[in-house]
């Protein structure tokens, strides 16, 4: 549940409850989230292939590599991707990134629990 100081708000979509959503402005090539007992790290990678993402567990962290996410118009992972479990529920994530000159990024994220 997303909390406001006065009014509790519950957002659901496709059978999932949104537990966090926001925007982070990035000046470096990674961002880290800690949710309950899970650490999720997004890393931006440049290589000679096209835009794509890969993920793996490294030192007890879920590392999601966003390869060649350099579009000024934006690109992302819009279909919820399962990245872990919290209290027996699936933790899913989406993200959308716009990149400007100098690799400055606007990183939109949403974390959800499958009900």
Secondary structure, 3 states (H helix, E strand, C coil): CEECCCCEECCEECCEEEEEEEEEEECCCEEEEEECCEEEEEEEECCCCCCEEEEEEECCEEEEEEECCCCCCCEEEEEEEEEEEECCEEEEEEEEEEEEHHHEEEEEEEEEEEC
